[in-house]
Amino acid sequence: MTVRQPRLLPVSLLVLLPILLLFPVPQSYAADEVNVYSARKEQLIKPLLDRFTEATGIQVNLLSAEAGALLVRLRNEQRNTPADLLVTVDAGNLQRAVEAGVLQPVSSEYLQQVVPAHLRHPDGLWYGLSMRARVIFRSRERVADNAINSYADLADAQWHGRLCIRSSDNIYNQSLVAAQIAHQGVAASESWARGLVANFARSPQGGDTDQLLAVAAGECDLALANTYYYARMLADPAQHATASKLVVVWPDQDSAGAHVNISGAAITKYAPHPQAAIQLLEFMLNESSQQWYAQVNNEYPVRSDVAASEILKGLGEFKADELNLSKLGENNAAAVMLMDRVGWH
């Protein structure tokens, strides 16, 4: 019996994703299309892809799934992949794709011009699309101004039982620890992490929003979270009053700066339409796209010449750490082992 292999499905048929992931894919594709594997939710990227189609006439086929599932798919598909562009979150996930050998370098003067060096891979294997900061949030009522000013301060004994944070299997926390390792080495980072764990108000649980809600509810006084989660709360009339109980603390403004990370994109190693994929990547980094992408995602544009949203402007200006984000992925394994040793579960 002959089994017909399915084509990559358009967005309207993504309900079939669980079935699609079980099957191989064909090796011939139309010349006027580009296929995107995305770890971002459809509503956070599809309108931008539709704009690209309107501007170029190139059809974009979008497949959305969790970052890990997409990487497994790319590794299994190898030369048979329909994917041209991988869009995912966190430099740690991008580095995993680098190490898996499923990406190819892109040499584009435009991309090198508009994306700062620390927000792209040194060899052009991936480029940042939007930026977020992972910073400290304090209770407006229970923590005084300037009582905490750095990531190092989170390990101070005065915060014993007062910190809420996600688990160690969260890539955002792993990347934060990886950045600490890059700046101060494993031994100093491990000492810091032990102090952090000693200050946990509860066992790590939930997502970033849950940490912010816990501070607002008085379960803890400090939390670590990405800025876009807080921005979403501020933008939601139902959560604005709750968000107002918290204050953003920009850490390490007199030294390395606040830890930042990205959502990013890369051209797959066996992309059937590499030129169209590069064209789409460059489109996603033009001024108009950066404005839209940053507004919808409540994230900072990677381009310095594109303004942040009004909500993010309201959080104040800050100095960002300019560590090349490839280091986050390179140090990921060391960070995970360190977190395990100190009991960050």
C-alpha positions as CSV (number, residue, x, y, z in Angstrom):
1,M,0.0,0.0,0.0
2,T,1.3,3.4,-0.9
3,V,1.0,6.1,1.8
4,R,0.9,9.7,0.5
5,Q,3.1,12.0,2.5
6,P,1.4,15.2,3.7
7,R,2.6,18.7,2.8
8,L,3.3,21.4,5.4
9,L,-0.1,22.8,6.3
10,P,-1.1,26.4,6.4
11,V,-2.1,28.2,9.5
12,S,-5.8,27.5,9.1
13,L,-5.1,23.7,9.4
14,L,-2.8,23.9,12.4
15,V,-5.3,21.9,14.4
16,L,-3.8,18.9,12.7
17,L,-0.3,19.6,14.1
18,P,-0.3,16.6,16.5
19,I,-0.9,14.3,13.5
20,L,1.4,16.1,11.2
21,L,4.3,15.8,13.6
22,L,4.1,12.0,13.3
23,F,4.8,11.8,9.6
24,P,7.6,12.6,7.2
25,V,7.3,15.4,4.7
26,P,7.8,15.7,1.0
27,Q,11.0,16.9,-0.7
28,S,9.6,19.2,-3.4
29,Y,8.1,22.6,-2.7
30,A,6.7,25.6,-4.6
31,A,9.1,28.4,-5.4
32,D,6.8,31.1,-4.2
33,E,6.4,30.1,-0.6
34,V,8.4,30.0,2.6
35,N,7.8,27.7,5.5
36,V,8.2,28.8,9.1
37,Y,8.5,26.7,12.3
38,S,7.6,29.0,15.2
39,A,7.7,28.6,18.9
40,R,5.7,31.8,19.3
41,K,2.0,31.7,19.5
42,E,0.2,32.2,16.2
43,Q,-1.4,35.6,17.2
44,L,2.0,36.9,18.0
45,I,3.5,36.4,14.6
46,K,0.9,35.5,11.9
47,P,-0.2,39.1,11.2
48,L,3.4,40.0,10.4
49,L,3.7,37.0,8.1
50,D,0.5,38.1,6.4
51,R,2.1,41.5,5.8
52,F,5.1,39.9,4.2
53,T,2.8,38.0,1.8
54,E,1.0,41.2,0.9
55,A,4.2,43.0,0.2
56,T,6.0,40.2,-1.7
57,G,3.4,37.7,-3.0
58,I,5.3,34.9,-1.2
59,Q,3.0,32.6,0.7
60,V,4.0,31.8,4.3
61,N,3.1,28.4,5.8
62,L,3.3,28.5,9.5
63,L,3.7,25.6,11.9
64,S,3.5,26.4,15.6
65,A,4.7,24.2,18.4
66,E,6.8,24.2,21.6
67,A,10.5,25.0,21.1
68,G,11.6,21.6,22.1
69,A,9.2,19.8,19.8
70,L,10.3,21.9,16.8
71,L,14.0,21.1,17.5
72,V,13.2,17.4,17.6
73,R,11.3,17.7,14.4
74,L,14.2,19.4,12.6
75,R,16.7,16.9,13.9
76,N,14.5,14.0,12.6
77,E,13.7,15.6,9.3
78,Q,17.3,16.6,8.3
79,R,17.4,17.0,4.5
80,N,13.7,16.3,4.2
81,T,12.6,19.3,6.2
82,P,10.1,21.7,4.7
83,A,11.2,24.4,7.2
84,D,13.0,27.4,5.9
85,L,12.9,29.7,9.0
86,L,13.0,28.7,12.7
87,V,11.5,31.3,15.1
88,T,12.0,30.6,18.8
89,V,12.4,32.3,22.2
90,D,15.5,32.6,24.3
91,A,19.1,32.4,23.2
92,G,19.4,29.1,25.0
93,N,16.9,27.5,22.6
94,L,18.7,29.0,19.7
95,Q,22.0,27.6,20.9
96,R,20.5,24.2,21.2
97,A,19.5,24.4,17.5
98,V,23.1,25.5,16.7
99,E,24.5,22.5,18.6
100,A,22.1,20.2,16.9
101,G,23.5,21.3,13.5
102,V,20.1,22.3,12.0
103,L,20.9,25.9,11.2
104,Q,23.0,27.6,8.5
105,P,24.9,30.9,8.7
106,V,23.4,34.0,7.0
107,S,25.6,36.7,5.6
108,S,23.5,39.8,5.3
109,E,24.9,43.4,5.5
110,Y,21.4,44.6,6.3
111,L,21.0,42.2,9.3
112,Q,24.4,43.0,10.6
113,Q,23.6,46.7,10.4
114,V,20.3,46.7,12.2
115,V,20.8,43.9,14.8
116,P,23.4,44.8,17.5
117,A,26.3,42.5,17.7
118,H,25.4,41.1,21.2
119,L,21.9,40.2,20.0
120,R,23.0,38.0,17.1
121,H,25.2,34.9,16.7
122,P,28.9,35.8,16.0
123,D,28.8,33.6,12.9
124,G,25.3,34.7,11.7
125,L,23.6,31.5,12.7
126,W,20.7,33.4,14.3
127,Y,19.4,37.0,14.8
128,G,17.4,38.6,17.5
129,L,13.9,39.8,16.6
130,S,12.8,41.3,19.9
131,M,14.3,41.8,23.3
132,R,13.1,41.3,26.9
133,A,14.8,41.9,30.2
134,R,14.7,39.5,33.2
135,V,14.6,41.8,36.1
136,I,13.6,42.2,39.8
137,F,10.1,43.2,40.8
138,R,9.6,44.4,44.4
139,S,6.5,45.1,46.5
140,R,5.7,48.8,46.4
141,E,4.5,48.7,50.0
142,R,7.0,46.2,51.7
143,V,10.3,46.9,50.0
144,A,11.8,50.4,50.1
145,D,13.3,52.3,47.2
146,N,16.9,51.3,46.7
147,A,16.7,48.4,49.1
148,I,17.8,46.1,46.3
149,N,19.8,47.1,43.3
150,S,21.5,44.1,41.9
151,Y,21.1,40.4,41.1
152,A,23.7,39.8,43.8
153,D,21.5,41.5,46.4
154,L,18.9,38.7,45.9
155,A,21.2,36.4,47.8
156,D,21.4,38.7,50.8
157,A,20.1,37.1,54.0
158,Q,17.7,40.0,54.6
159,W,15.5,38.6,51.9
160,H,15.2,35.1,53.6
161,G,11.8,33.7,52.7
162,R,10.8,36.7,50.6
163,L,11.7,35.7,47.0
164,C,9.4,34.0,44.4
165,I,10.8,32.5,41.3
166,R,10.2,29.9,38.6
167,S,11.8,26.4,38.7
168,S,15.3,25.5,37.4
169,D,13.9,23.8,34.3
170,N,12.8,27.1,33.0
171,I,15.0,28.3,30.1
172,Y,14.8,31.9,31.2
173,N,16.2,31.2,34.6
174,Q,18.9,28.9,33.1
175,S,20.0,31.7,30.8
176,L,20.2,34.2,33.7
177,V,22.5,31.8,35.6
178,A,24.4,31.2,32.4
179,A,25.0,35.0,32.2
180,Q,26.2,35.0,35.8
181,I,28.7,32.3,34.9
182,A,29.9,34.3,31.9
183,H,30.5,37.3,34.1
184,Q,31.9,35.8,37.3
185,G,32.7,32.1,36.8
186,V,31.1,28.9,38.1
187,A,32.3,29.1,41.8
188,A,31.0,32.6,42.4
189,S,27.8,31.9,40.6
190,E,27.2,28.8,42.6
191,S,27.7,30.7,45.9
192,W,25.2,33.3,44.6
193,A,22.7,30.7,43.6
194,R,22.9,29.0,47.0
195,G,22.0,32.3,48.7
196,L,19.1,32.7,46.2
197,V,17.7,29.3,47.0
198,A,17.9,30.1,50.8
199,N,15.7,33.1,50.2
200,F,12.9,31.3,48.4
201,A,9.5,32.1,49.9
202,R,8.1,28.8,48.5
203,S,9.1,26.0,46.2
204,P,9.4,27.2,42.7
205,Q,6.1,26.9,40.8
206,G,4.1,28.5,38.0
207,G,5.2,30.9,35.3
208,D,6.4,34.5,35.5
209,T,3.0,36.0,35.9
210,D,2.4,33.7,38.9
211,Q,5.5,35.2,40.6
212,L,4.2,38.7,40.0
213,L,0.8,37.8,41.4
214,A,2.4,36.3,44.4
215,V,4.2,39.5,45.3
216,A,1.0,41.5,44.8
217,A,-0.9,39.1,47.1
218,G,1.8,39.4,49.8
219,E,3.1,35.8,49.5
220,C,6.5,37.1,48.8
221,D,8.2,40.6,48.5
222,L,10.5,40.1,45.5
223,A,10.2,38.2,42.2
224,L,12.3,37.6,39.1
225,A,10.3,37.9,35.8
226,N,10.6,39.0,32.2
227,T,9.4,42.5,31.5
228,Y,6.8,41.5,28.9
229,Y,4.8,39.6,31.5
230,Y,4.5,42.8,33.6
231,A,3.7,44.9,30.6
232,R,0.8,42.6,29.7
233,M,-0.6,43.0,33.2
234,L,-0.3,46.8,33.0
235,A,-2.1,46.7,29.6
236,D,-4.9,44.6,31.0
237,P,-7.6,46.7,32.7
238,A,-8.5,43.7,34.9
239,Q,-4.9,43.4,36.1
240,H,-3.6,46.9,36.1
241,A,-4.4,47.6,39.7
242,T,-2.6,44.4,40.7
243,A,0.4,45.3,38.6
244,S,0.6,48.7,40.2
245,K,1.4,47.0,43.5
246,L,4.8,46.2,42.0
247,V,7.8,48.2,41.1
248,V,10.4,47.4,38.5
249,V,14.0,47.2,39.7
250,W,16.7,47.5,37.0
251,P,19.6,45.6,38.4
252,D,23.3,46.3,38.0
253,Q,23.0,49.7,36.5
254,D,26.4,50.7,37.8
255,S,28.1,47.5,36.4
256,A,27.1,45.0,33.7
257,G,23.5,46.1,33.3
258,A,20.2,44.2,33.3
259,H,20.1,40.7,31.9
260,V,18.4,40.6,28.5
261,N,17.3,37.9,26.2
262,I,15.6,37.6,22.9
263,S,13.1,36.0,20.6
264,G,15.1,35.2,17.5
265,A,15.1,33.5,14.1
266,A,17.4,31.4,12.0
267,I,17.6,29.9,8.6
268,T,17.5,26.1,8.7
269,K,20.4,24.1,7.4
270,Y,18.4,22.4,4.6
271,A,16.0,25.2,3.9
272,P,14.2,24.6,0.5
273,H,13.8,28.3,0.0
274,P,16.8,30.0,1.6
275,Q,16.5,33.2,-0.4
276,A,12.9,33.7,0.5
277,A,13.7,32.9,4.1
278,I,16.4,35.6,4.2
279,Q,13.9,38.0,2.6
280,L,11.4,37.2,5.3
281,L,14.0,37.6,8.1
282,E,15.1,41.0,6.7
283,F,11.4,42.0,6.5
284,M,10.8,41.1,10.1
285,L,13.6,43.4,11.1
286,N,12.6,46.5,9.1
287,E,11.3,49.5,11.0
288,S,7.6,48.9,10.5
289,S,7.8,45.3,11.4
290,Q,9.9,46.0,14.5
291,Q,7.3,48.6,15.7
292,W,4.5,46.1,15.2
293,Y,6.3,43.1,16.6
294,A,7.4,44.9,19.7
295,Q,4.0,46.4,20.4
296,V,2.1,43.1,20.1
297,N,4.6,41.2,22.1
298,N,5.2,43.8,24.8
299,E,8.9,43.5,24.1
300,Y,11.7,45.8,23.2
301,P,12.7,46.2,19.5
302,V,16.2,45.0,18.9
303,R,16.8,48.0,16.6
304,S,18.0,51.0,18.5
305,D,16.3,53.3,16.1
306,V,12.8,51.9,16.8
307,A,11.0,53.2,19.9
308,A,9.6,50.9,22.6
309,S,5.9,50.9,23.3
310,E,4.4,53.5,25.6
311,I,3.9,50.9,28.4
312,L,7.6,49.9,28.2
313,K,8.7,53.5,28.1
314,G,6.8,53.9,31.3
315,L,9.1,51.4,33.0
316,G,12.0,53.8,32.5
317,E,15.2,53.6,30.6
318,F,17.8,51.1,31.6
319,K,21.3,49.9,30.9
320,A,21.2,46.4,29.3
321,D,23.9,43.8,29.6
322,E,25.8,43.6,26.3
323,L,27.1,40.1,26.8
324,N,26.8,38.3,23.5
325,L,23.8,36.0,24.0
326,S,25.5,33.1,22.4
327,K,27.3,32.7,25.8
328,L,23.9,31.9,27.4
329,G,23.6,28.8,25.3
330,E,27.2,27.8,25.6
331,N,26.9,28.0,29.4
332,N,23.5,26.3,29.6
333,A,24.8,22.9,30.6
334,A,27.0,24.3,33.3
335,A,24.1,26.5,34.5
336,V,21.7,23.5,34.8
337,M,24.2,21.4,36.7
338,L,24.9,24.3,39.0
339,M,21.2,24.8,39.7
340,D,20.8,21.2,40.5
341,R,23.7,21.3,43.0
342,V,22.3,24.1,45.0
343,G,18.8,22.6,45.2
344,W,17.0,25.0,42.8
345,H,14.3,22.6,41.8
